[in-house]
Amino acid sequence: MQTKEKLTTGFLILLSVLGTAGLTTLLDSDRSTYECVSKGLISDCINGVKACKDGICTRCYYDLDNTRKYEYCKEGWAEKVKELESITPVPSGSGAQKYLCDQTKCVPIG
């Protein structure tokens, strides 16, 4: 194989790997985000939040390649709730324009 062909093949492989990683990220956008307030950290906790006792989970497993690597949070990792704003007013006359949403429902807040 000539040098030009090797470079082209290498570039196409790199492009497909990057494209696959980007597509995976887009498809997994519903993944929960967690926060450790005392440390000022926010993470997707890709491998889950574990070491739970009485509803407080202190370990965030964030490394996809190393499933034993985690970040400790003394007060526990809190799941962040996504806040959405509506563009149009609610037709029922409530006048609400802001909503607080979680994975199951949205509640008008303003």
C-alpha positions as CSV (number, residue, x, y, z in Angstrom):
1,M,0.0,0.0,0.0
2,Q,1.3,3.4,-0.9
3,T,1.7,6.2,1.6
4,K,-1.2,8.2,0.2
5,E,-3.5,5.2,0.5
6,K,-2.4,4.6,4.1
7,L,-3.0,8.2,5.1
8,T,-6.5,8.1,3.4
9,T,-7.3,4.8,5.2
10,G,-6.1,6.1,8.5
11,F,-8.1,9.3,8.1
12,L,-11.3,7.4,7.3
13,I,-10.9,5.1,10.3
14,L,-10.3,8.1,12.6
15,L,-13.3,9.9,11.1
16,S,-15.6,6.8,11.7
17,V,-14.4,6.4,15.3
18,L,-15.0,10.1,16.1
19,G,-18.4,9.9,14.3
20,T,-19.4,6.9,16.3
21,A,-18.4,8.5,19.6
22,G,-20.4,11.7,18.7
23,L,-23.4,9.6,17.7
24,T,-23.3,7.6,21.0
25,T,-23.2,10.9,23.0
26,L,-26.2,12.3,21.1
27,L,-28.2,9.1,21.5
28,D,-27.4,8.9,25.2
29,S,-28.4,12.6,26.0
30,D,-31.1,11.4,28.4
31,R,-28.4,10.2,30.8
32,S,-28.8,11.6,34.3
33,T,-26.3,14.2,35.6
34,Y,-25.2,14.2,39.2
35,E,-23.7,17.0,41.4
36,C,-21.5,17.0,44.5
37,V,-22.1,20.4,46.0
38,S,-19.3,20.4,48.6
39,K,-16.7,19.7,45.9
40,G,-18.3,21.7,43.2
41,L,-18.4,18.7,40.8
42,I,-20.9,17.7,38.1
43,S,-20.7,14.4,36.4
44,D,-22.7,12.0,34.2
45,C,-21.5,9.1,36.5
46,I,-21.4,6.9,33.3
47,N,-21.0,3.6,35.3
48,G,-23.6,4.6,37.9
49,V,-23.9,6.0,41.4
50,K,-23.2,3.4,44.1
51,A,-22.3,2.7,47.7
52,C,-25.8,3.8,48.8
53,K,-27.0,3.8,52.4
54,D,-30.3,5.4,53.5
55,G,-30.8,6.9,50.1
56,I,-27.4,8.6,50.0
57,C,-25.0,7.4,47.3
58,T,-21.4,8.5,47.9
59,R,-19.6,7.1,44.9
60,C,-19.9,8.3,41.3
61,Y,-18.3,5.9,38.8
62,Y,-17.3,8.2,35.9
63,D,-14.7,6.3,33.9
64,L,-16.1,4.1,31.1
65,D,-12.9,2.1,30.7
66,N,-12.1,1.7,34.4
67,T,-15.2,0.5,36.2
68,R,-13.5,0.6,39.6
69,K,-12.6,4.3,39.3
70,Y,-14.9,6.7,41.3
71,E,-15.2,10.1,42.9
72,Y,-16.3,10.2,46.5
73,C,-18.9,12.7,47.7
74,K,-19.4,12.9,51.5
75,E,-23.0,14.2,51.4
76,G,-23.9,12.0,48.4
77,W,-24.3,12.6,44.7
78,A,-27.6,14.4,44.0
79,E,-29.3,13.9,40.6
80,K,-29.7,17.3,38.9
81,V,-33.2,18.1,37.6
82,K,-33.3,19.6,34.1
83,E,-35.1,22.9,33.9
84,L,-36.9,23.8,30.7
85,E,-38.5,27.0,29.5
86,S,-41.5,27.0,27.3
87,I,-41.7,29.4,24.3
88,T,-45.5,29.8,24.2
89,P,-47.8,30.4,27.2
90,V,-49.9,27.6,28.5
91,P,-53.4,27.9,26.9
92,S,-55.4,27.2,30.1
93,G,-54.9,30.8,31.2
94,S,-52.4,30.0,34.0
95,G,-49.8,32.2,32.3
96,A,-47.0,29.9,33.3
97,Q,-43.9,30.3,31.1
98,K,-41.3,28.3,33.1
99,Y,-41.4,24.6,34.0
100,L,-39.4,22.4,36.4
101,C,-39.1,19.0,34.8
102,D,-37.7,15.7,35.8
103,Q,-37.6,12.4,33.7
104,T,-41.4,11.8,34.2
105,K,-43.3,15.2,34.2
106,C,-43.1,19.0,34.1
107,V,-44.6,21.3,36.7
108,P,-45.3,25.0,36.0
109,I,-43.2,27.2,38.3
110,G,-43.8,30.8,37.1
